[in-house]
């Protein structure tokens, strides 16, 4: 009952305030300016970052290296399937942000790719001229409502985040993620917990493989790898919230993906 009440209140608030909050682009830009986001827990964040680096070296980097040598069609199929699943979070957030046209297109894309495209392995929808829009999440919806990012946070395993984005991610487990609902929360007799967690692990490996060289180059060429990753993440979040491809400051972060919300 509490979960349903929270989701209902959040949805009502989002639909009511969306226009006013999203219309003040300058305020959203200022609130999400990377320079304005405080690193309140820097010592803890750096310790967690070091832990994540060690875990990456032991597990994700070797697995991603092996994943990279898989035939390209197989890797593309996996990526397409993961992108298709991400629509289950993108669609409700399109609605929360008042982007009803995009919600409709993404819904049609999901149906087509999940059926004709064999669980999303093949992006059949693109051949029907259906545009593949950017992913959306609850952290972005909160930002559109005018909620500031709060402090920068590094989460164990999941990596960079902010207080707002961490709270936004919690909505996935309160009924906001249909994939989580049918695999973990409810016994559907068709899917199980392992399906959900396997998809998340695979998503992490896929991200690491796609950005293998970029991450290695960034680490080798950064005087402070922690600071570089923080800057890159915060710039990317600002771009996603504003739905812009504009390069901020000097770094090109067009290939950054947020693996903890999708």
GIRA-V716859 format. One record per residue. N is the residue number from 0. RES is the residue in three letters. OMEGA is omega in whole degrees, -180 to 180 (NA if undefined). Layout:
N/RES/OMEGA
N/RES/OMEGA
//
This chain:
0/UNK/180
1/UNK/180
2/UNK/-179
3/UNK/179
4/UNK/180
5/UNK/-179
6/UNK/180
7/UNK/179
8/UNK/-180
9/UNK/-179
10/UNK/179
11/UNK/179
12/UNK/-178
13/UNK/-178
14/UNK/-179
15/UNK/-173
16/UNK/-172
17/UNK/-174
18/UNK/-179
19/UNK/-177
20/UNK/-175
21/UNK/-177
22/UNK/-178
23/UNK/-176
24/UNK/-179
25/UNK/179
26/UNK/179
27/UNK/179
28/UNK/-178
29/UNK/-178
30/UNK/-175
31/UNK/176
32/UNK/-179
33/UNK/-178
34/UNK/-177
35/UNK/-178
36/UNK/-176
37/UNK/176
38/UNK/-172
39/UNK/-175
40/UNK/-171
41/UNK/-179
42/UNK/178
43/UNK/180
44/UNK/180
45/UNK/178
46/UNK/178
47/UNK/178
48/UNK/178
49/UNK/177
50/UNK/180
51/UNK/177
52/UNK/179
53/UNK/179
54/UNK/178
55/UNK/-180
56/UNK/-178
57/UNK/-172
58/UNK/-169
59/UNK/-179
60/UNK/178
61/UNK/-180
62/UNK/179
63/UNK/179
64/UNK/178
65/UNK/-180
66/UNK/-177
67/UNK/-177
68/UNK/175
69/UNK/178
70/UNK/-177
71/UNK/179
72/UNK/179
73/UNK/180
74/UNK/178
75/UNK/179
76/UNK/179
77/UNK/180
78/UNK/179
79/UNK/-180
80/UNK/178
81/UNK/178
82/UNK/179
83/UNK/178
84/UNK/-178
85/UNK/177
86/UNK/-179
87/UNK/172
88/UNK/-179
89/UNK/-175
90/UNK/178
91/UNK/178
92/UNK/170
93/UNK/-180
94/UNK/180
95/UNK/-179
96/UNK/178
97/UNK/-179
98/UNK/-172
99/UNK/178
100/UNK/179
101/UNK/178
102/UNK/180
103/UNK/180
104/UNK/-179
105/UNK/177
106/UNK/179
107/UNK/178
108/UNK/-178
109/UNK/-179
110/UNK/-179
111/UNK/-177
112/UNK/180
113/UNK/-179
114/UNK/-179
115/UNK/-178
116/UNK/176
117/UNK/178
118/UNK/176
119/UNK/-179
120/UNK/179
121/UNK/179
122/UNK/-179
123/UNK/-175
124/UNK/-179
125/UNK/180
126/UNK/175
127/UNK/179
128/UNK/180
129/UNK/-175
130/UNK/177
131/UNK/-177
132/UNK/180
133/UNK/177
134/UNK/176
135/UNK/178
136/UNK/-175
137/UNK/175
138/UNK/178
139/UNK/179
140/UNK/177
141/UNK/178
142/UNK/179
143/UNK/177
144/UNK/178
145/UNK/179
146/UNK/179
147/UNK/-176
148/UNK/-175
149/UNK/-178
150/UNK/174
151/UNK/-178
152/UNK/171
153/UNK/-178
154/UNK/176
155/UNK/178
156/UNK/-175
157/UNK/174
158/UNK/-172
159/UNK/177
160/UNK/171
161/UNK/179
162/UNK/179
163/UNK/-178
164/UNK/177
165/UNK/176
166/UNK/178
167/UNK/180
168/UNK/-179
169/UNK/179
170/UNK/177
171/UNK/-176
172/UNK/177
173/UNK/178
174/UNK/-177
175/UNK/180
176/UNK/-177
177/UNK/179
178/UNK/177
179/UNK/-178
180/UNK/-175
181/UNK/-179
182/UNK/-173
183/UNK/-174
184/UNK/-174
185/UNK/177
186/UNK/-176
187/UNK/-179
188/UNK/178
189/UNK/180
190/UNK/180
191/UNK/-180
192/UNK/-176
193/UNK/179
194/UNK/-180
195/UNK/-176
196/UNK/176
197/UNK/-180
198/UNK/180
199/UNK/178
200/UNK/179
201/UNK/178
202/UNK/178
203/UNK/180
204/UNK/-180
205/UNK/177
206/UNK/-178
207/UNK/-180
208/UNK/-180
209/UNK/-175
210/UNK/-175
211/UNK/-177
212/UNK/-179
213/UNK/-180
214/UNK/180
215/UNK/180
216/UNK/180
217/UNK/-179
218/UNK/-178
219/UNK/-174
220/UNK/-179
221/UNK/174
222/UNK/177
223/UNK/-176
224/UNK/179
225/UNK/-178
226/UNK/180
227/UNK/179
228/UNK/178
229/UNK/180
230/UNK/-179
231/UNK/-179
232/UNK/-177
233/UNK/177
234/UNK/-179
235/UNK/179
236/UNK/178
237/UNK/178
238/UNK/-178
239/UNK/180
240/UNK/-179
241/UNK/-178
242/UNK/-180
243/UNK/176
244/UNK/-177
245/UNK/177
246/UNK/-179
247/UNK/-177
248/UNK/-172
249/UNK/-174
250/UNK/175
251/UNK/-177
252/UNK/-175
253/UNK/-178
254/UNK/-178
255/UNK/175
256/UNK/-178
257/UNK/-173
258/UNK/-175
259/UNK/-176
260/UNK/-174
261/UNK/NA
//
